[in-house]
């Protein structure tokens, strides 16, 4: 792609490519790539920048800041990506005395709203997508398609853009989830251990969530995610598994075992045992133990 110098933006050669074809010739109507830019060594800071189209900017080197209207200032570094959208003012750029390398893509169309409605990405936070040459390569390919001036290639640019947006969003999700994973995993393990340690008492869900400082919905969600069972079913399975051990290794009466496990209704205990083992507690004991 052709380069040119604009010392207001950068002391290095830059690339800016606009859509070169009549939109009437485009087959893809719901998403149109309008411009691609590659600005290595950018020094200028944008203040109050406002457009009537969408865009995202990928930072491959350097650091700086990004701000939406009068919102909080967010830090940018290599591997970050930020969004701009219509009717909103943005401030962004490298730190004073520094520069960064960026690539951006401008676009518009109804398809963008579908991305938002489906929750593919959140626009108001800086995305962490990593310093991957693949992103630069794909954005450069979008620019090359635009520069060709061929309608079919402009359509290809739109398809490549959609694929790229999806990949960027997934990468951001994985990267951000990785930061939360250790905390969530530790919490989940603590909760599951807590449930196992309190089998010998009457089941009280509220005590569990209060003891672990989580909400009821969080407790249920964590148990289901890590075990595949609803909370109540998981507790029932734990208690019946413990009952099987007691039947195997002790001479305790079945009713005593039920009471030890916090189940006062022996009939209810018997139903649970048969549900999860396929046989009665008495039959199980006769088949598997000497007691």
C-alpha distance (Angstrom), angle and dihedral (degrees) to the residues before:
residue distance angle dihedral
X1 . . .
X2 3.77 . .
X3 3.80 118.9 .
X4 3.79 133.2 -157.2
X5 3.78 139.3 -178.4
X6 3.79 125.3 -107.9
X7 3.79 109.1 167.4
X8 3.81 91.4 -168.6
X9 3.80 87.8 67.4
X10 3.80 103.8 29.2
X11 3.80 141.8 -18.2
X12 3.81 87.9 -128.5
X13 3.84 129.0 75.4
X14 3.81 111.7 -87.3
X15 3.81 136.0 -163.4
X16 3.79 126.1 -136.7
X17 3.82 118.6 170.1
X18 3.82 124.4 -176.7
X19 3.81 129.9 -161.2
X20 3.79 104.2 -84.8
X21 3.80 103.3 -171.3
X22 3.80 135.7 80.2
X23 3.80 107.4 -96.9
X24 3.79 89.7 -137.6
X25 3.81 87.2 70.6
X26 3.79 94.0 55.9
X27 3.79 117.8 104.0
X28 3.81 93.9 -162.1
X29 3.80 105.7 71.4
X30 3.81 101.8 167.2
X31 3.82 96.8 63.1
X32 3.80 128.2 31.5
X33 3.79 126.9 179.8
X34 3.80 107.7 -140.9
X35 3.79 104.8 178.7
X36 3.78 144.3 -2.2
X37 3.79 124.7 -157.8
X38 3.78 136.9 -174.5
X39 3.81 113.2 -169.5
X40 3.80 112.6 176.6
X41 3.79 115.2 -174.4
X42 3.79 94.3 16.1
X43 3.80 112.2 -178.7
X44 3.81 104.3 166.6
X45 3.82 119.0 98.5
X46 3.82 119.6 -143.2
X47 3.81 116.9 -135.1
X48 3.78 121.6 -170.8
X49 3.80 92.7 -7.0
X50 3.81 110.3 178.3
X51 3.81 129.5 176.0
X52 3.79 137.9 173.7
X53 3.81 93.6 -128.5
X54 3.80 139.6 55.7
X55 3.79 126.8 -97.9
X56 3.76 143.1 164.4
X57 3.79 128.2 -153.8
X58 3.79 125.4 -153.0
X59 3.81 120.0 -155.7
X60 3.81 112.1 -149.3
X61 3.82 97.2 171.3
X62 3.79 136.9 14.1
X63 3.77 133.9 22.0
X64 3.78 140.9 -103.7
X65 3.79 143.0 128.2
X66 3.82 141.6 -70.4
X67 3.81 127.7 -160.2
X68 3.81 132.4 -180.0
X69 3.81 112.5 -146.2
X70 3.82 105.2 -54.0
X71 3.79 94.3 -25.5
X72 3.78 128.6 122.5
X73 3.79 118.4 -57.2
X74 3.80 110.4 -111.8
X75 3.78 122.4 -155.9
X76 3.79 119.6 -122.4
X77 3.78 128.2 -157.0
X78 3.78 138.6 163.1
X79 3.79 110.0 -57.2
X80 3.81 94.0 32.2
X81 3.79 127.5 119.9
X82 3.81 129.1 -164.7
X83 3.80 135.4 -170.9
X84 3.78 136.9 -133.4
X85 3.80 125.6 -166.5
X86 3.81 138.9 -179.8
X87 3.80 124.6 -70.7
X88 3.81 94.3 15.3
X89 3.80 130.9 104.1
X90 3.78 121.4 -131.9
X91 3.79 135.0 -167.4
X92 3.79 118.1 -161.5
X93 3.76 144.4 139.8
X94 3.80 144.8 111.7
X95 3.77 122.2 -53.9
X96 3.83 115.5 -86.3
X97 3.78 110.8 -76.9
X98 3.81 92.0 14.9
X99 3.80 135.9 90.2
X100 3.77 139.0 -154.2
X101 3.80 140.6 -158.3
X102 3.79 115.5 -120.0
X103 3.76 141.7 174.9
X104 3.77 122.4 -165.2
X105 3.79 139.6 -177.2
X106 3.82 124.8 -156.8
X107 3.79 120.2 -158.5
X108 3.80 146.1 150.3
X109 3.79 140.8 -164.6
X110 3.79 145.0 108.2
X111 3.78 90.7 -81.7
X112 3.79 90.5 74.2
X113 3.80 91.5 64.5
X114 3.79 89.4 52.8
X115 3.80 89.3 55.1
X116 3.79 89.7 53.0
X117 3.82 95.0 44.4
X118 3.79 91.2 50.9
X119 3.80 91.2 52.4
X120 3.80 94.7 -122.4
X121 3.78 90.8 146.3
X122 3.79 143.6 -1.6
X123 3.79 112.1 -126.8
X124 3.78 102.6 -162.4
X125 3.79 98.0 66.2
X126 3.77 129.0 67.2
X127 3.80 109.1 -104.9
X128 3.80 122.0 -131.9
X129 3.81 106.0 -144.4
X130 3.80 100.5 150.4
X131 3.79 134.3 -122.0
X132 3.79 96.8 -70.1
X133 3.84 120.9 156.5
X134 3.81 86.7 -146.4
X135 3.81 91.1 73.7
X136 3.80 92.3 52.3
X137 3.79 91.0 46.3
X138 3.81 94.0 51.7
X139 3.80 93.4 46.1
X140 3.78 89.4 48.9
X141 3.81 89.3 51.7
X142 3.81 89.4 54.1
X143 3.80 88.7 53.2
X144 3.81 91.7 48.7
X145 3.80 91.0 52.2
X146 3.80 90.2 52.3
X147 3.78 93.4 46.9
X148 3.80 92.3 54.4
X149 3.80 91.3 71.1
X150 3.82 90.2 -142.8
X151 3.85 115.3 134.2
X152 3.81 93.3 -141.5
X153 3.79 89.7 53.2
X154 3.80 90.8 51.2
X155 3.82 86.5 55.3
X156 3.79 89.4 48.6
X157 3.79 88.3 52.9
X158 3.81 89.2 56.5
X159 3.80 92.5 50.4
X160 3.80 91.5 46.9
X161 3.80 90.1 48.6
X162 3.79 92.3 54.3
X163 3.79 91.6 48.6
X164 3.80 90.1 47.8
X165 3.81 93.7 49.8
X166 3.79 90.4 51.8
X167 3.81 92.7 48.7
X168 3.80 91.9 47.1
X169 3.80 91.7 49.7
X170 3.80 92.5 48.9
X171 3.79 92.0 48.3
X172 3.79 91.2 49.9
X173 3.80 90.5 49.6
X174 3.80 92.0 50.8
X175 3.80 92.9 46.6
X176 3.80 94.5 47.6
X177 3.80 92.3 42.9
X178 3.79 89.9 52.7
X179 3.80 89.4 60.3
X180 3.80 90.5 52.8
X181 3.78 96.2 38.8
X182 3.79 98.7 83.3
X183 3.80 92.3 49.4
X184 3.80 92.7 46.9
X185 3.78 93.0 45.0
X186 3.80 92.3 50.5
X187 3.79 90.3 50.1
X188 3.79 92.0 48.2
X189 3.79 93.0 49.8
X190 3.78 90.6 48.4
X191 3.80 91.6 51.6
X192 3.80 94.3 46.7
X193 3.80 90.3 48.5
X194 3.79 89.9 48.8
X195 3.80 91.0 53.3
X196 3.81 91.1 50.7
X197 3.80 91.8 48.7
X198 3.80 94.0 54.4
X199 3.79 101.7 49.3
X200 3.80 92.2 112.9
X201 3.76 95.5 70.7
X202 3.77 139.2 60.1
X203 3.78 111.8 -72.1
X204 3.81 112.4 -103.0
X205 3.78 114.4 171.2
X206 3.80 95.1 -170.6
X207 3.79 92.2 57.6
X208 3.80 89.5 55.0
X209 3.79 96.9 53.0
X210 3.80 92.0 42.9
X211 3.79 91.9 48.2
X212 3.81 91.1 51.7
X213 3.82 95.7 39.4
X214 3.80 95.6 -123.4
X215 3.78 134.1 119.9
X216 3.78 122.5 -101.5
X217 3.80 91.7 -109.8
X218 3.82 92.0 49.7
X219 3.80 91.3 50.0
X220 3.79 92.0 51.5
X221 3.80 93.4 43.7
X222 3.81 93.2 51.1
X223 3.80 94.2 48.4
X224 3.79 92.4 48.3
X225 3.80 92.9 46.4
X226 3.80 95.3 50.1
X227 3.81 100.3 36.1
X228 3.79 105.6 26.1
X229 3.80 90.2 -127.5
X230 3.76 134.1 100.5
X231 3.79 113.6 -105.3
X232 3.81 95.6 -105.2
X233 3.80 93.5 45.9
X234 3.79 91.0 49.0
X235 3.82 90.8 52.2
X236 3.80 90.9 48.3
X237 3.80 90.8 50.8
X238 3.80 91.6 49.4
X239 3.79 92.6 49.9
X240 3.80 93.9 47.1
X241 3.81 91.1 47.4
X242 3.80 88.2 52.6
X243 3.81 90.4 46.7
X244 3.81 89.8 54.8
X245 3.81 90.1 54.5
X246 3.80 91.3 50.7
X247 3.79 91.6 47.7
X248 3.80 89.9 50.6
X249 3.77 99.6 44.9
X250 3.81 107.3 28.1
X251 3.78 138.7 50.0
X252 3.80 92.7 -133.5
X253 3.78 116.4 139.0
X254 3.80 116.3 -107.2
X255 3.79 91.2 -114.8
X256 3.81 90.4 51.4
X257 3.78 90.4 52.3
X258 3.80 91.4 50.2
X259 3.80 91.2 50.9
X260 3.81 92.2 47.1
X261 3.81 88.3 55.2
X262 3.80 92.1 52.0
X263 3.81 96.6 -103.3
X264 3.80 109.8 125.1
X265 3.81 96.3 175.9
X266 3.81 105.9 78.6
X267 3.79 91.1 -168.7
X268 3.80 90.6 56.4
X269 3.80 90.2 47.0
X270 3.80 90.4 51.3
X271 3.81 91.6 51.4
X272 3.80 91.5 49.7
X273 3.79 92.5 47.8
X274 3.79 93.2 51.3
X275 3.81 91.7 44.4
X276 3.80 93.5 56.9
X277 3.82 100.5 33.3
X278 3.78 103.3 30.3
X279 3.80 93.5 -125.4
X280 3.78 141.3 62.5
X281 3.78 122.0 -86.2
X282 3.80 90.4 -114.7
X283 3.81 93.0 52.4
X284 3.79 90.6 47.2
X285 3.82 91.7 52.6
X286 3.79 93.7 47.6
X287 3.79 91.4 49.9
X288 3.78 99.3 44.9
X289 3.82 108.8 28.3
X290 3.81 143.2 40.5
X291 3.81 94.1 -126.0
